[in-house]
């Protein structure tokens, strides 16, 4: 008979900081991971800080300027290489083509050190623009860790004030924001049930693929700083329950038939802990915090579970038995199982 008599529960009691570092693109340009970062703490004050390169504050930063071939750049902030750059209001100047009736796109960018740089696109043979990066008449690739603020599109070689119709700032096409596309974070991963290898351990996933706008068709870089949980054995624990999906069925009756629908919800995980005085126990100090719980069905073997969620306690102080707490784990993601 299989039992968990030799099981072990560990609970997050501390955190080790890891400074900002570049994440690894899994290849689909959506899922990103970090080397060595298999689990990220979710405790308040220790949650991951994800910083994709891009503008943080400021919208439609580029506007017209009275002087020829200049654009006005409003003050803004942007992330690059995990650092928040604060840039004051300034201007940028483009250099027009030497021949009339030639299309050229200039990308106005912030370099990784926070300075403003203009990157020139390839000149077209006509006035026709292209939306293809690095093509004739198209926008240029910009350097790695640079941030695109917007584009200026001109077809005339004569010096002139840049019109508002020549400035393009659509987010995701001409302008690079840190929060587009949006992303979700999974601090523990999906374990052995992962739909892709990159999702086995902690990962982030963007809602859509990042655009390839950097040198040689590279994708913008994403940086993360996080805390690794430090686990401590939970003494005198029993009756662990993972957080798993539960399913309910509802139905709608129609003439001469019925149609069903299935809804899923994440159930609470938890365990029972025997306490000392139920007041000064280390576990009591962690109630209402989002923590990671690690469970080994057999402490002498490799397989384990990870559950991360808000810790809830229901304590009891019986007159003739051990003080104890029913511990609940209210998780945003179901428990992940790992073979090793």
C-alpha positions in Angstrom: 0.0 0.0 0.0 1.4 3.4 -1.0 1.3 6.0 1.7 3.1 9.3 2.4 4.3 8.3 5.9 7.8 9.6 4.9 6.5 12.8 3.3 8.0 16.2 4.0 6.6 19.7 3.7 8.8 22.8 3.3 7.6 26.4 3.4 9.2 29.6 2.1 10.7 31.4 5.1 13.3 33.6 3.3 14.3 35.0 0.0 17.6 35.4 -1.9 17.7 38.5 -4.3 18.9 38.1 -7.9 19.7 41.3 -9.8 18.4 42.3 -13.2 19.5 40.0 -16.0 18.4 39.4 -19.5 15.8 36.7 -20.0 16.0 34.0 -22.6 13.5 33.9 -25.5 12.2 30.4 -25.8 12.0 30.8 -29.6 8.3 31.7 -30.0 9.1 35.3 -29.0 6.4 35.0 -26.3 7.7 32.7 -23.5 10.8 34.0 -21.7 12.8 32.3 -18.9 15.9 33.1 -16.8 18.8 30.7 -16.3 18.9 29.4 -12.8 15.5 31.0 -11.9 13.4 27.9 -11.5 11.2 29.4 -8.8 10.4 33.0 -8.0 9.0 34.2 -4.7 5.5 35.7 -4.7 5.7 37.2 -1.3 4.7 40.9 -1.0 7.8 43.0 -1.4 9.7 40.1 -3.1 7.7 39.6 -6.3 9.5 39.5 -9.7 10.2 42.8 -11.4 9.9 42.4 -15.1 11.3 45.2 -17.3 11.0 44.7 -21.1 12.9 47.5 -22.9 10.6 50.3 -23.8 8.9 53.6 -22.9 7.5 53.7 -19.4 5.9 57.1 -19.2 5.0 59.5 -22.0 2.7 59.2 -25.0 3.1 60.7 -28.4 6.5 61.9 -27.3 7.5 63.4 -30.8 5.9 66.6 -32.0 6.7 69.2 -34.6 9.4 71.9 -34.2 9.6 75.3 -35.8 13.2 74.7 -37.1 13.9 72.8 -40.3 14.4 69.0 -40.0 13.9 68.9 -36.2 11.3 67.2 -34.0 10.5 68.1 -30.4 10.9 65.3 -27.9 8.9 65.6 -24.7 10.4 64.4 -21.4 9.9 60.6 -20.8 11.2 57.6 -19.0 12.1 54.2 -20.5 13.6 50.9 -19.5 16.8 49.6 -21.1 18.8 46.7 -19.8 16.7 46.7 -16.6 17.6 50.4 -15.8 15.0 53.2 -15.8 16.3 56.1 -17.8 14.8 59.5 -17.2 15.2 61.7 -20.3 14.5 65.5 -20.3 12.7 67.4 -23.1 15.0 67.8 -26.1 15.1 67.8 -29.9 16.4 65.5 -32.6 17.5 66.4 -36.2 17.2 64.2 -39.3 19.4 64.3 -42.4 17.4 64.3 -45.6 18.3 62.5 -48.8 20.4 64.2 -51.4 17.8 63.6 -54.2 14.2 64.6 -54.5 11.2 62.2 -54.5 13.0 59.5 -52.5 11.3 57.9 -49.5 13.3 57.5 -46.3 12.3 56.6 -42.7 14.2 57.9 -39.7 13.8 56.1 -36.4 14.1 58.4 -33.4 15.5 56.3 -30.6 16.8 56.3 -27.0 20.1 54.5 -26.8 20.8 52.1 -23.8 22.6 54.9 -22.0 19.6 57.3 -22.2 20.9 59.4 -25.1 18.8 60.3 -28.1 19.9 58.9 -31.5 18.5 59.1 -35.0 18.8 55.9 -37.1 18.4 56.3 -40.8 16.5 53.8 -43.0 17.5 52.7 -46.5 16.5 55.2 -49.2 13.8 54.0 -51.6 14.1 54.4 -55.4 10.8 56.2 -55.4 8.4 57.9 -53.0 7.0 54.6 -51.9 7.4 53.6 -48.3 7.7 50.1 -47.0 6.7 48.6 -43.7 9.4 46.0 -43.9 12.4 46.6 -41.6 15.7 47.3 -43.4 14.0 47.3 -46.8 14.4 50.3 -49.2 12.0 52.9 -48.0 11.3 51.0 -44.8 12.1 51.6 -41.2 15.6 50.7 -40.1 16.6 48.1 -37.6 17.6 49.8 -34.4 20.5 48.7 -32.1 20.0 46.1 -29.4 18.7 47.7 -26.1 17.8 50.9 -27.9 14.1 52.0 -27.6 12.2 53.3 -30.6 10.3 56.5 -29.7 8.7 57.1 -33.2 9.5 57.5 -36.8 9.8 60.4 -39.2 8.9 59.7 -42.9 10.0 62.2 -45.6 10.3 62.2 -49.4 11.7 65.7 -50.1 15.4 66.6 -50.0 14.8 70.2 -49.4 15.2 71.4 -45.8 11.8 72.1 -44.2 9.9 72.0 -41.0 8.7 68.4 -40.3 4.9 68.2 -40.5 2.8 66.4 -38.0 1.7 64.0 -40.8 5.3 62.9 -41.2 5.6 61.7 -37.6 4.4 58.2 -36.8 3.9 56.9 -33.3 1.6 53.9 -33.3 2.5 51.7 -30.3 3.8 48.3 -31.4 4.5 49.5 -35.0 6.5 52.7 -34.7 6.8 53.1 -30.9 8.2 50.6 -28.5 6.6 50.6 -25.0 7.7 48.3 -22.2 4.1 47.2 -21.5 3.2 46.2 -25.0 2.4 43.5 -25.5 1.2 42.6 -22.0 2.5 39.6 -20.2 1.6 37.1 -17.5 4.0 35.6 -14.9 4.1 32.1 -13.6 6.4 32.0 -10.6 6.6 28.2 -10.3 6.1 26.9 -13.8 3.8 24.1 -14.9 6.1 21.2 -14.0 5.8 17.8 -15.8 2.4 18.9 -17.2 4.0 21.9 -19.1 2.7 22.4 -22.7 6.3 23.4 -23.8 9.7 22.8 -22.3 10.2 26.5 -21.5 7.1 26.4 -19.2 8.4 23.7 -16.9 9.9 26.2 -14.5 9.1 29.8 -13.8 8.4 31.9 -16.9 6.7 34.9 -18.3 4.5 34.8 -21.4 3.6 37.8 -23.6 0.1 38.0 -25.1 1.6 38.2 -28.6 5.0 37.7 -30.2 7.5 40.5 -29.8 8.3 42.4 -33.0 11.7 41.8 -34.7 12.8 45.4 -35.0 16.4 45.3 -33.7 19.7 44.7 -35.6 19.6 41.7 -37.9 15.9 41.0 -37.1 16.5 40.5 -33.3 13.8 40.9 -30.8 13.7 43.3 -27.9 15.3 42.1 -24.7 13.5 41.5 -21.5 15.1 41.9 -18.1 14.0 40.5 -14.7 15.0 40.8 -11.1 13.5 38.3 -8.7 13.9 36.6 -5.3 14.5 32.8 -5.0 12.6 31.3 -2.0 14.5 29.8 0.9 12.7 26.7 2.2 12.5 25.4 5.7 11.1 22.1 6.9 7.6 22.5 8.4 7.8 20.3 11.5 4.8 18.2 12.6 2.8 18.6 9.4 0.2 16.1 7.9 -2.5 15.7 5.4 -1.2 17.8 2.5 -3.6 18.5 -0.3 -2.4 20.1 -3.7 -4.2 22.9 -5.4 -5.9 21.3 -8.3 -8.6 22.1 -10.9 -12.2 21.2 -10.1 -14.8 21.0 -12.8 -18.6 21.5 -12.7 -21.2 20.9 -15.3 -24.2 23.1 -16.0 -26.8 22.5 -18.6 -29.4 24.4 -20.6 -32.5 22.7 -21.8 -34.0 23.4 -25.2 -36.9 21.9 -27.1 -36.3 18.2 -27.3 -32.8 18.3 -26.0 -30.1 19.6 -23.6 -26.7 21.3 -24.1 -24.1 21.1 -21.4 -21.2 23.4 -20.4 -18.1 22.7 -18.2 -16.6 25.3 -15.9 -13.3 24.9 -14.2 -12.0 26.5 -11.0 -8.8 26.2 -8.9 -9.4 24.5 -5.6 -7.5 25.4 -2.4 -4.5 23.4 -1.4 -3.3 23.0 2.2 -2.2 20.9 5.1 -2.5 20.5 8.8 0.2 21.8 11.1 0.6 20.9 14.8 1.5 24.0 16.8 3.1 24.9 20.1 1.3 27.9 21.6 -0.3 28.8 18.3 0.8 32.4 18.7 4.6 32.6 18.5 5.0 29.7 16.0 7.0 30.7 12.9 4.1 29.5 10.7 1.6 31.9 12.4 3.9 34.9 11.5 3.5 34.0 7.8 -0.3 33.9 7.7 -1.9 36.0 4.9 1.3 36.1 3.0 1.8 34.7 -0.5 4.4 31.9 0.0 5.7 28.9 -1.9 5.1 25.5 -0.4 7.2 22.5 -1.4 5.9 18.9 -0.7 7.9 15.7 -1.1 5.6 12.6 -1.1 8.8 10.7 0.1 11.6 12.8 1.5 14.1 10.1 0.4 13.1 10.4 -3.3 13.2 13.2 -5.9 9.6 13.9 -6.9 8.0 17.0 -5.4 5.2 19.5 -5.7 5.2 23.3 -5.7 2.2 25.4 -4.7 2.3 29.1 -4.4 -0.5 31.1 -2.8 -1.8 33.1 0.1 -1.5 31.2 3.4 -4.6 31.1 5.5 -4.9 29.6 9.0 -7.8 28.2 11.0 -6.4 27.5 14.5 -7.8 25.4 17.2 -6.8 25.1 20.9 -8.4 21.9 22.3 -8.3 21.2 25.9 -7.2 17.6 25.5 -5.2 17.5 22.3 -2.4 19.2 20.4 -2.9 22.9 19.3 -3.1 22.9 15.5 -4.0 24.8 12.4 -5.7 24.0 9.2 -3.5 25.7 6.6 -5.1 26.8 3.3 -3.1 27.7 0.2 -5.2 29.9 -2.1 -3.2 29.7 -5.4 -3.5 31.5 -8.7 -2.0 28.5 -10.5 -2.5 24.9 -9.8 0.1 22.9 -8.1 3.1 21.9 -10.3 4.6 18.4 -10.0 8.2 17.7 -10.7 9.9 14.4 -11.1 13.2 15.7 -9.9 
